[in-house]
C-alpha cells in the first residue's frame, strides 16, 4: 500500500492521474464519485430542491432539502404544525396524511409567530392529484378533514381551531366541553400506519395514557376502517365506518407503526422495542421488531416473530412478553423509527440513530423479517432549521419515509423538530416553524451498498 506522500510524489511526476489524488483526499469511510454508474440526478427547477453537499459519506448519494414541500406546509390558517406525519397512497391517486399532536389556529404571516391555537392530539388530511399525475403541490391540493370549532368570525374565540379527529373512548372531556372546543389530554390516540384492503382503508391507532403527568404510556391498539367512496368533499370519503378499540388490548410497542404489504400474502407490522439489560444501564437499546397478519386483512389475526431461549426463531399467535421482545430484535443495531420497503431482491429498512440521532441509516436484508444486519450511513439532518427567529432546536424525531411522494424512485422523508421550551412554540418570531415537518429527498440511495 502506498503512503500519501508516495502517491502525491507519483502524481507530481506525472505517473498517476488526478483521480487518484481525489481518492487520497477522501476522509476515512468516504466513497468517491462514480459518475458513470451513479449519474447526478436530473432535477426540475420547479421542484425547488436544495442540495446539501457532502451530506452522505458516499458521494454518489445526493441529499436535498425539499423547499417546495417545506413551503407547502408553512401555513398561516388552520393546521400550522404537527408531528407523527405519515402517508398512504389511495387507489384514486390521492394521498392520505395523518398527524399526531397538531396546532390549529392563526399564524402571523410576516413574523411566523404562532398565536393562540388549539392542540388536537391527532388530525387527518388528503392531498389530491396534481396536473402531472403526481401528488399536487399547490395549497388547494391539501384538503384538511378537520372538525373546526368555528371558521366564520376572525374576531371570535377559537377561529380555525379544530377538534381531535379520533377520540379515545376513555377521554375525560364531556360532550359539552368537546363541542366548545376543549380537547382530551389524559387518554388519546396517536397514528400508526394504514393500508388498503377490500376497497377500504384500514388504519392502526395506538392508544396512549398521559394521566396528569404527561406519562405517554402505550396502552391499547385500535383498528379503524375508513370508506373510500366518492371523492374529497363527499360525505363518505374517508368517513369512519368501523372502530375496534380493542384490536389489541395492550400493545406496549405499537406493532404497526409502519406496515409493509408483501407479495407473500402477509402484511408486516414493524416497531421498535426499547429495553435495558439491567436497570442501571444509562441508555436503552432500541431494536426493530416485527409481526405479520395472516392475510393482507389487518383483521385476519397477527403472528409475532420471536426468538426462543434456544436462539431459534418462530411465529407465534400470542402477544410477546417483555422478555420475548427483548431477545427478538431483527437487527443487531440500535435504531429507531424504522420503515421497510422492497426493491429488486432486497428489503431495505431506514432507521434513525438512537436516541434522537441526526444520522439516518439504510439497512438491508433478503427477508422482510430480517436479519437487517448490513447498515450504512444515508444522510444527516442539519444543526439548524431554515426559519426566522431561533434556528436551533431540541430534538430531531419521527423521520418518516413517504414512498407515495417519490417522483423518480428517490426516498422522501419528513422530519419533526421541537423547541427547547414549550413556550417557544408561541408568540415569538418563527415560533410556528417549530413542531412542523421539514422534508428531505435522497437520490442514488442504493449507492451506499456499492463499495
C-alpha atoms as one frame of an Amber mdcrd trajectory, in Angstrom:
protein
   0.000   0.000   0.000   1.373   3.412  -0.965   1.630   6.168   1.602   0.004
   9.556   0.914   3.477  11.054   0.407   4.322   8.389  -2.212   1.020   8.945
  -4.004   1.494  12.722  -4.188   5.059  12.237  -5.437   3.889   9.953  -8.237
   1.239  12.489  -9.264   3.735  15.404  -9.324   5.994  13.486 -11.694   3.079
  12.635 -13.973   2.940   8.947 -13.164  -0.612   8.940 -11.659  -3.826  10.668
 -12.849  -5.595  13.351 -10.857  -8.420  10.951  -9.916  -6.023   9.198  -7.552
  -5.362  12.446  -5.704  -9.128  12.928  -5.265  -9.295   9.493  -3.688  -6.415
  10.329  -1.353  -8.286  13.435  -0.188 -11.276  11.387   0.940 -11.789  11.074
   4.670 -11.878   7.585   6.206 -15.168   5.886   5.369 -15.947   8.127   2.390
 -16.622   6.794  -1.111 -15.607   8.744  -4.232 -17.977   9.718  -7.040 -18.545
   7.239  -9.853 -20.298   9.473 -12.364 -20.688   6.715 -14.943 -22.522   4.341
 -12.623 -24.296   6.912 -10.445 -25.050   9.976 -12.605 -26.168  13.184 -10.974
 -29.992  13.369 -10.676 -31.891  15.443 -13.227 -33.797  17.902 -11.056 -36.529
  20.208 -12.367 -36.302  23.813 -11.263 -39.926  23.906 -10.110 -39.224  21.166
  -7.541 -37.147  23.697  -5.587 -34.636  21.200  -4.198 -31.532  22.489  -2.394
 -28.504  20.195  -2.462 -26.799  19.525   0.869 -23.251  18.893  -0.344 -21.228
  16.039   1.146 -24.146  15.114   3.380 -23.543  11.376   2.906 -20.080   9.722
   3.176 -20.818   8.089  -0.177 -20.512  10.937  -2.673 -22.697   9.091  -5.180
 -25.693   9.832  -2.913 -27.408  13.205  -3.382 -29.364  14.634  -0.447 -31.667
  17.615  -0.941 -33.812  19.829   1.207 -37.271  19.910  -0.374 -38.191  23.585
  -0.135 -41.325  23.112  -2.245 -42.839  20.797   0.375 -41.404  22.887   3.211
 -43.244  25.900   1.792 -46.422  23.870   1.251 -46.512  23.105   4.992 -45.620
  26.669   6.029 -49.180  27.700   6.854 -50.937  30.628   8.488 -54.543  29.453
   8.939 -55.968  26.262  10.394 -53.371  23.491  10.692 -49.969  25.141  11.178
 -47.906  22.432  12.833 -47.910  18.777  13.754 -45.769  15.694  14.275 -46.117
  11.957  13.627 -46.501  12.615   9.898 -47.491   9.500   7.903 -48.833   8.982
   4.367 -50.700   6.272   2.442 -51.311   6.202  -1.305 -55.031   5.764  -2.026
 -56.487   3.878  -5.019 -57.691   7.129  -6.625 -54.142   8.534  -6.649 -54.723
  10.859  -3.721 -52.501  10.636  -0.652 -53.871  10.226   2.870 -51.943  12.072
   5.609 -52.189  11.600   9.360 -50.663  13.687  12.135 -50.338  13.284  15.860
 -50.261  16.393  18.069 -51.143  19.388  15.911 -51.623  23.144  16.169 -54.761
  24.732  14.688 -55.418  28.468  14.641 -53.772  31.589  13.234 -50.127  32.448
  12.449 -48.774  35.915  11.649 -47.595  35.698   8.029 -44.773  38.219   8.378
 -43.177  37.175  11.650 -44.218  33.495  11.551 -45.405  33.883  15.136 -47.941
  31.275  16.225 -50.836  32.828  18.112 -53.366  31.126  20.361 -54.012  27.674
  18.921 -55.848  24.522  19.876 -53.850  21.315  20.213 -55.796  18.345  18.824
 -53.955  15.121  19.561 -54.431  13.745  16.046 -55.598  15.045  12.695 -56.003
  13.897   9.063 -55.710  15.424   5.590 -55.873  14.303   1.960 -53.581  15.525
  -0.821 -55.189  15.468  -4.244 -53.530  14.646  -7.552 -51.809  17.451  -9.459
 -51.901  18.170 -13.175 -48.830  15.989 -13.745 -50.471  12.953 -12.150 -48.259
  13.213  -9.055 -49.374  14.419  -5.614 -50.324  18.062  -6.045 -48.099  20.750
  -4.548 -50.428  23.754  -4.528 -52.206  24.870  -1.336 -55.562  23.879  -2.827
 -54.327  20.276  -3.137 -54.266  19.949   0.674 -57.756  19.255   2.000 -57.807
  19.217   5.796 -60.515  16.892   7.101 -60.808  18.725  10.381 -63.785  19.365
  12.620 -63.389  23.128  13.112 -64.890  24.889  16.086 -65.686  27.988  14.005
 -64.395  29.498  10.751 -66.787  32.447  10.355 -65.603  35.162  12.714 -61.869
  36.028  12.925 -62.535  38.189  15.982 -64.303  35.461  17.969 -62.716  32.758
  20.095 -61.308  29.580  18.539 -61.152  30.862  14.958 -59.939  27.974  12.756
 -59.219  25.879  15.818 -60.118  22.195  15.469 -61.109  19.161  17.467 -59.208
  15.861  17.658 -60.055  13.562  14.746 -60.220  10.267  16.692 -61.045  10.438
  20.382 -60.117   7.690  22.819 -63.173   6.083  24.482 -61.649   6.920  27.891
 -61.304  10.609  27.035 -62.066  12.777  30.066 -63.949  15.653  28.385 -67.752
  15.841  28.350 -69.761  16.238  25.146 -70.382  19.869  26.060 -66.665  20.521
  26.543 -65.819  18.876  23.223 -68.477  20.954  21.452 -66.935  24.075  22.991
 -63.572  23.087  21.540 -61.825  21.520  24.552 -59.559  18.524  23.912 -58.896
  15.288  25.819 -55.380  15.233  27.249 -55.289  12.146  29.521 -56.325   9.432
  27.045 -55.654   9.841  23.331 -54.748   8.128  20.070 -51.582   8.572  18.025
 -51.412   7.349  14.442 -49.905   4.139  13.193 -49.706   3.162   9.535 -52.572
   2.454   7.123 -53.208   0.049   4.251 -55.839  -0.565   1.585 -57.919  -3.745
   1.769 -61.180  -4.712   0.046 -61.759  -1.193  -1.264 -61.415   0.411   2.162
 -58.602   1.901   4.197 -57.593   0.103   7.392 -55.555   2.105   9.888 -53.930
   1.255  13.203 -54.092   3.787  16.040 -52.100   3.468  19.258 -53.894   4.301
  22.490 -51.825   6.450  24.850 -52.366   7.197  28.532 -50.973  10.524  29.671
 -52.539  10.750  33.100 -51.837  14.081  34.708 -48.031  13.763  34.485 -47.661
  13.510  30.670 -46.698   9.828  31.032 -47.132   8.887  27.330 -47.668   5.176
  28.063 -48.726   2.912  25.175 -51.922   1.062  26.003 -54.452  -0.417  23.570
 -54.328  -0.555  19.779 -57.382   0.318  17.692 -58.197  -0.774  14.136 -60.227
   1.833  12.242 -61.814   1.256   8.832 -62.437   4.227   6.517 -64.668   4.484
   3.454 -63.055   5.391   0.126 -66.320   6.071  -1.707 -66.601   9.222  -3.760
 -64.021  11.985  -3.767 -62.687  14.602  -1.326 -65.598  16.729  -0.170 -68.148
  13.921  -0.388 -69.647  12.909   2.980 -68.489   9.287   2.699 -64.916   9.988
   1.565 -62.591   8.871   4.397 -65.575   8.556   6.707 -65.062   6.180   9.651
 -67.257   3.125   9.120 -65.892   0.847  11.857 -63.756   1.141  15.012 -62.381
  -1.749  17.055 -60.900  -0.059  20.129 -59.617  -3.417  21.429 -57.952  -4.736
  18.296 -55.010  -5.369  20.644 -55.904  -4.954  24.316 -52.382  -3.987  25.462
 -49.620  -3.138  22.983 -46.579  -1.553  24.689 -44.557  -1.068  21.469 -47.317
  -0.354  18.912 -46.713  -3.053  16.319 -47.788  -1.495  13.024 -46.210   1.901
  13.471 -45.097   1.033   9.925 -46.547  -1.538   7.543 -45.189  -3.379   4.536
 -47.618  -5.260   2.285 -45.509  -8.099   0.891 -46.052 -10.296  -2.150 -46.102
 -13.387   0.078 -49.673 -12.601   1.179 -48.783 -11.117   4.565 -48.666  -7.532
   5.776 -45.678  -6.958   8.051 -46.007  -4.759  11.139 -42.856  -3.050  12.391
 -41.997  -1.133  15.509 -39.024  -0.593  17.820 -38.599  -2.089  21.266 -36.592
  -0.087  23.813 -35.087  -2.090  26.669 -32.181  -2.295  29.099 -30.089  -5.305
  30.022 -30.080  -4.049  33.613 -31.788  -1.167  35.477 -28.501   0.699  35.968
 -27.829   0.919  32.239 -27.762   4.597  31.263 -29.126   4.277  27.730 -31.590
   1.688  26.495 -31.200  -0.376  23.333 -33.721   0.206  20.546 -34.139  -2.780
  18.261 -36.737  -3.198  15.488 -39.273  -5.983  15.981 -41.819  -7.413  13.558
 -45.169  -9.158  13.387 -47.360 -10.035  10.414 -51.022 -10.503   9.621 -52.150
 -13.890   8.329 -53.531 -12.260   5.159 -53.423  -8.680   3.924 -56.537  -8.019
   6.003 -55.344  -6.395   9.242 -58.226  -8.157  10.973 -57.117 -11.653   9.900
 -55.042 -12.379  13.010 -51.478 -11.457  13.917 -48.314 -13.562  14.251 -45.275
 -12.247  16.149 -41.712 -13.131  15.152 -39.938 -14.341  18.287 -36.585 -15.873
  19.158 -36.891 -18.540  21.845 -34.422 -19.205  24.654 -32.566 -21.679  22.410
 -31.970 -18.982  19.796 -34.494 -20.416  17.320 -36.998 -18.133  15.542 -40.698
 -18.858  15.069 -44.036 -17.105  14.511 -46.470 -17.189  17.430 -50.081 -16.046
  17.796 -49.783 -14.760  21.359 -48.543 -11.246  22.082 -44.891 -11.493  23.211
 -43.799 -10.875  26.762 -41.189  -8.244  27.611 -38.523 -10.958  27.765 -39.537
 -12.377  24.379 -39.432  -8.950  22.707 -36.095  -8.081  24.295 -34.380 -11.041
  22.641 -36.247 -10.727  19.311 -34.721  -7.685  17.652 -34.451  -8.275  13.899
 -31.344  -6.082  13.638 -28.245  -6.021  15.855 -28.115  -2.224  15.513 -29.738
   0.185  17.963 -32.023   2.361  15.816 -35.499   3.836  15.994 -38.335   4.958
  13.699 -37.898   2.212  11.115 -39.522   1.901   7.701 -39.264  -1.107   5.367
 -39.722  -1.344   1.603 -38.554  -3.663  -1.177 -36.633  -3.086  -4.392 -35.362
  -5.944  -6.510 -34.229  -8.838  -4.326 -33.596  -6.713  -1.231 -35.722  -5.472
   1.615 -34.491  -2.101   2.838 -35.000  -0.541   6.249 -34.467   3.109   7.111
 -33.720   3.925  10.734 -32.762   6.866  12.918 -29.723   6.726  15.169 -30.988
   6.135  18.710 -31.783   8.288  20.663 -32.884  11.407  18.693 -29.830  10.973
  16.462 -29.374  13.298  13.500 -27.960  10.454  11.392 -30.233   8.310   9.251
 -29.178   4.833   8.182 -30.128   2.365   5.490 -30.119  -1.354   6.256 -30.988
  -4.337   4.091 -31.984  -7.988   4.268 -33.149 -10.769   1.982 -36.316 -11.225
   4.066 -38.927  -8.840   5.458 -38.320 -10.360   8.903 -34.564  -9.769   8.714
 -31.966 -10.016   9.898 -31.200  -6.419   8.897 -27.537  -6.652   9.775 -25.991
  -4.629   6.931 -26.088  -0.924   7.832 -24.789   2.159   6.015 -24.993   5.882
   6.685 -27.606   7.577   4.453 -27.977  11.244   5.485 -27.630  13.624   8.413
 -30.009  16.393   9.457 -28.611  19.949   9.838 -28.000  21.508  13.250 -30.206
  24.497  12.444 -33.601  24.963  10.813 -34.488  27.161   7.835 -36.693  29.560
   9.772 -36.980  33.009  11.251 -36.028  33.689  14.847 -34.350  30.936  16.857
 -32.989  28.331  14.461 -31.656  25.727  16.892 -33.989  23.020  18.134 -34.150
  20.469  20.919 -34.713  17.052  19.299 -34.963  15.559  15.836 -37.619  12.873
  15.917 -40.019  10.848  13.756 -38.092  10.937  10.446 -40.800   9.168   8.459
 -40.498   7.738   4.955 -43.076   8.691   2.292 -42.943   6.385  -0.728 -46.132
   7.936  -2.140 -44.353  11.283  -2.612 -41.454   9.916  -4.673 -41.142  11.194
  -8.256 -38.138   9.274  -9.613 -37.581   6.474  -7.123 -35.847   8.750  -4.609
 -36.527   8.375  -0.878 -38.656  11.123   0.659 -38.553  11.842   4.386 -40.395
  14.207   6.649 -38.756  15.206   9.913 -40.008  16.725  13.151 -38.138  19.052
  15.484 -39.308  20.605  18.723 -38.491  23.828  20.536 -36.283  23.722  23.610
 -39.103  25.175  25.736 -42.835  24.649  25.178 -43.460  28.403  25.285 -41.157
  28.847  22.259 -43.979  27.427  20.095 -45.988  30.635  20.533 -45.971  34.408
  20.077 -42.311  34.923  19.104 -40.762  35.339  15.660 -40.521  31.995  13.888
 -42.363  30.067  16.607 -44.745  28.496  14.050 -41.809  26.775  12.346 -41.128
  24.553  15.303 -43.203  21.394  15.614 -43.887  21.130  11.890 -42.435  18.857
   9.191 -39.393  19.604   7.060 -38.723  17.432   4.010 -35.643  15.643   2.625
 -35.192  13.800  -0.691 -32.381  11.270  -1.219 -31.304  10.223  -4.727 -28.968
   7.342  -5.633 -29.632   5.932  -2.158 -28.750   2.388  -3.266 -25.146   3.505
  -3.792 -24.448   3.229  -0.054 -24.101  -0.539  -0.519 -21.943  -0.181  -3.636
 -18.341  -0.043  -2.424
